[in-house]
Amino acid sequence: MTSQNKENFKFAWRVVAAHVIAYFIAGIFAMQVFNYAELFSSGTMSLFMKPATDPIVALGPCLQIIRGLIMALVLLPVRKTFTEERYGFLKLGLLIFGLSVLSTFAAAFGSVDGFIYTKLSVMEQIVGYPEAILWIFLFISILWVLYKFEKKTISVIVIFLMILMVLMSTAGYVYALQIMKS
Protein backbone atom coordinates (compact mmCIF):
# COMPACT_ATOMS: atom_id res chain seq x y z
CA MET A 1 0.00 0.00 0.00
CA THR A 2 1.45 3.37 -0.99
CA SER A 3 1.73 6.21 1.47
CA GLN A 4 -1.00 8.09 -0.46
CA ASN A 5 -3.35 5.11 -0.13
CA LYS A 6 -2.55 4.86 3.58
CA GLU A 7 -3.38 8.55 4.05
CA ASN A 8 -6.63 8.16 2.11
CA PHE A 9 -7.61 5.11 4.14
CA LYS A 10 -6.72 6.89 7.40
CA PHE A 11 -8.81 9.89 6.35
CA ALA A 12 -11.78 7.70 5.42
CA TRP A 13 -11.56 5.77 8.70
CA ARG A 14 -11.42 8.99 10.71
CA VAL A 15 -14.39 10.54 8.88
CA VAL A 16 -16.47 7.39 9.36
CA ALA A 17 -15.56 7.12 13.05
CA ALA A 18 -16.08 10.82 13.75
CA HIS A 19 -19.43 10.75 11.95
CA VAL A 20 -20.77 7.63 13.68
CA ILE A 21 -19.71 8.78 17.16
CA ALA A 22 -21.03 12.32 16.63
CA TYR A 23 -24.28 11.02 15.10
CA PHE A 24 -24.85 8.64 18.01
CA ILE A 25 -24.24 11.28 20.68
CA ALA A 26 -26.25 14.01 18.92
CA GLY A 27 -29.09 11.55 18.25
CA ILE A 28 -29.31 10.41 21.88
CA PHE A 29 -29.24 14.06 22.98
CA ALA A 30 -32.02 15.02 20.56
CA MET A 31 -34.17 11.97 21.36
CA GLN A 32 -34.07 12.87 25.05
CA VAL A 33 -34.21 16.66 24.96
CA PHE A 34 -36.68 17.12 22.11
CA ASN A 35 -38.73 13.96 22.71
CA TYR A 36 -38.51 12.82 19.10
CA ALA A 37 -40.62 9.73 19.91
CA GLU A 38 -43.66 11.94 20.56
CA LEU A 39 -42.78 14.56 17.95
CA PHE A 40 -42.41 12.05 15.12
CA SER A 41 -45.56 10.14 16.01
CA SER A 42 -47.99 13.06 15.81
CA GLY A 43 -48.96 15.92 13.54
CA THR A 44 -47.29 16.70 10.26
CA MET A 45 -44.03 15.01 11.23
CA SER A 46 -45.77 11.62 11.50
CA LEU A 47 -46.56 11.79 7.79
CA PHE A 48 -42.94 11.41 6.74
CA MET A 49 -40.91 10.34 9.78
CA LYS A 50 -40.85 6.74 11.01
CA PRO A 51 -41.81 6.28 14.65
CA ALA A 52 -38.91 6.01 17.10
CA THR A 53 -40.05 2.43 17.85
CA ASP A 54 -39.48 1.25 14.26
CA PRO A 55 -36.65 -1.35 14.25
CA ILE A 56 -34.75 0.41 11.47
CA VAL A 57 -34.53 3.53 13.64
CA ALA A 58 -32.63 1.51 16.25
CA LEU A 59 -30.30 0.24 13.52
CA GLY A 60 -29.76 3.80 12.24
CA PRO A 61 -26.50 4.50 14.08
CA CYS A 62 -24.97 1.29 12.73
CA LEU A 63 -26.07 2.16 9.19
CA GLN A 64 -24.37 5.54 9.53
CA ILE A 65 -21.14 3.77 8.62
CA ILE A 66 -22.41 3.87 5.03
CA ARG A 67 -23.12 7.59 5.27
CA GLY A 68 -19.69 8.14 6.80
CA LEU A 69 -18.07 6.32 3.87
CA ILE A 70 -19.99 8.47 1.41
CA MET A 71 -18.88 11.61 3.27
CA ALA A 72 -15.27 10.40 3.26
CA LEU A 73 -15.34 9.73 -0.48
CA VAL A 74 -16.90 13.12 -1.22
CA LEU A 75 -14.44 14.99 1.03
CA LEU A 76 -11.37 13.02 -0.02
CA PRO A 77 -10.42 15.23 -3.02
CA VAL A 78 -10.36 18.32 -0.77
CA ARG A 79 -9.18 16.71 2.48
CA LYS A 80 -5.98 18.77 2.63
CA THR A 81 -8.11 21.91 2.83
CA PHE A 82 -9.46 20.65 6.14
CA THR A 83 -6.50 18.74 7.53
CA GLU A 84 -3.62 21.04 6.63
CA GLU A 85 -4.91 24.60 6.29
CA ARG A 86 -5.37 27.03 9.12
CA TYR A 87 -8.94 26.82 10.46
CA GLY A 88 -9.51 23.88 8.12
CA PHE A 89 -11.92 22.04 10.40
CA LEU A 90 -13.91 25.23 10.97
CA LYS A 91 -14.17 25.54 7.18
CA LEU A 92 -15.40 21.96 7.06
CA GLY A 93 -18.05 22.69 9.68
CA LEU A 94 -19.29 25.74 7.79
CA LEU A 95 -19.35 23.79 4.53
CA ILE A 96 -21.38 20.99 6.09
CA PHE A 97 -23.79 23.41 7.76
CA GLY A 98 -24.33 25.31 4.53
CA LEU A 99 -24.74 22.32 2.23
CA SER A 100 -26.41 19.78 4.49
CA VAL A 101 -28.62 21.94 6.69
CA LEU A 102 -29.46 25.24 5.01
CA SER A 103 -29.07 24.49 1.33
CA THR A 104 -29.96 20.86 0.68
CA PHE A 105 -30.93 19.78 -2.82
CA ALA A 106 -34.39 18.80 -1.60
CA ALA A 107 -37.15 20.43 0.38
CA ALA A 108 -35.80 19.00 3.64
CA PHE A 109 -37.24 20.53 6.77
CA GLY A 110 -35.07 23.36 8.06
CA SER A 111 -33.55 24.06 4.65
CA VAL A 112 -34.30 27.11 2.52
CA ASP A 113 -36.41 24.94 0.20
CA GLY A 114 -38.12 23.38 3.22
CA PHE A 115 -39.31 26.80 4.33
CA ILE A 116 -40.52 27.60 0.82
CA TYR A 117 -42.11 24.35 -0.34
CA THR A 118 -43.29 22.39 2.71
CA LYS A 119 -46.32 22.92 4.93
CA LEU A 120 -44.33 22.49 8.13
CA SER A 121 -44.58 25.16 10.80
CA VAL A 122 -41.54 27.24 11.65
CA MET A 123 -41.05 25.20 14.86
CA GLU A 124 -41.19 21.94 12.91
CA GLN A 125 -38.69 23.41 10.46
CA ILE A 126 -36.12 24.39 13.06
CA VAL A 127 -36.55 21.60 15.63
CA GLY A 128 -33.60 19.73 14.13
CA TYR A 129 -31.16 22.67 14.19
CA PRO A 130 -29.75 22.02 17.69
CA GLU A 131 -29.12 18.36 16.82
CA ALA A 132 -27.50 19.30 13.49
CA ILE A 133 -25.31 21.96 15.07
CA LEU A 134 -24.29 19.57 17.88
CA TRP A 135 -23.48 16.86 15.31
CA ILE A 136 -21.36 19.27 13.24
CA PHE A 137 -19.51 20.49 16.35
CA LEU A 138 -18.84 16.94 17.56
CA PHE A 139 -17.89 15.72 14.07
CA ILE A 140 -15.29 18.41 13.43
CA SER A 141 -14.03 18.24 17.03
CA ILE A 142 -13.50 14.47 16.86
CA LEU A 143 -11.77 14.80 13.48
CA TRP A 144 -9.59 17.60 14.83
CA VAL A 145 -8.56 15.48 17.84
CA LEU A 146 -7.79 12.51 15.57
CA TYR A 147 -5.51 14.70 13.44
CA LYS A 148 -4.01 16.87 16.19
CA PHE A 149 -3.17 14.05 18.59
CA GLU A 150 -2.21 11.02 16.54
CA LYS A 151 -1.89 8.73 19.55
CA LYS A 152 -2.52 5.02 19.69
CA THR A 153 -4.60 5.49 22.85
CA ILE A 154 -7.04 7.77 21.03
CA SER A 155 -7.32 5.31 18.15
CA VAL A 156 -8.07 2.47 20.58
CA ILE A 157 -10.74 4.57 22.31
CA VAL A 158 -12.34 5.41 18.94
CA ILE A 159 -12.30 1.76 17.87
CA PHE A 160 -13.86 0.77 21.21
CA LEU A 161 -16.57 3.43 20.85
CA MET A 162 -17.33 2.35 17.28
CA ILE A 163 -17.66 -1.30 18.32
CA LEU A 164 -19.81 -0.33 21.30
CA MET A 165 -22.12 1.84 19.20
CA VAL A 166 -22.51 -0.81 16.49
CA LEU A 167 -23.31 -3.43 19.14
CA MET A 168 -25.79 -1.13 20.91
CA SER A 169 -27.47 -0.26 17.62
CA THR A 170 -27.70 -3.91 16.59
CA ALA A 171 -29.01 -4.91 20.02
CA GLY A 172 -31.65 -2.17 19.79
CA TYR A 173 -32.70 -3.46 16.38
CA VAL A 174 -32.99 -7.06 17.61
CA TYR A 175 -34.93 -5.90 20.66
CA ALA A 176 -37.30 -3.80 18.52
CA LEU A 177 -37.94 -6.79 16.24
CA GLN A 178 -38.92 -8.92 19.24
CA ILE A 179 -41.38 -6.22 20.38
CA MET A 180 -42.91 -6.19 16.91
CA LYS A 181 -43.49 -9.98 17.01
CA SER A 182 -45.14 -10.14 20.45
Beta strands, then each sheet from edge to edge (+ up, - down):
end
